[in-house]
């Protein structure tokens, strides 16, 4: 992936993730928009089938350049169901289109949004 352009790396990464088995279907999923500086970002709230015992905010990997909450949906669903936790997955803006510190600021704004809306 490190030899590809960011756009091509994102496509390849998404293709790889589409070949993975889906997460538990019984996990409820709801997408929301979170306001951030000058924009809004998408987040996915995953709720386990049993009553939640905790809440976690999940920032997917990808070096601030690749990946999104659709690519990591199965991971989030497994976390929600296995940990009996509400999982909020954050789709922060990516570099290089949005250079540092924008992705980090998005993540912090999402954390504050979760705290304000739990």
Secondary structure, DSSP 8 states (H G I E B T S, - for coil): -TTS-HHHHHHHHHHHHHTS----TTSEEEEEEEEETTEEEEEEEEE-SS--SEEEEEE--STTTS--TTTTHHHHHHHHHHHTEEEEEEE---TTTSTTTHHHHHHHHHHHHHHHH-
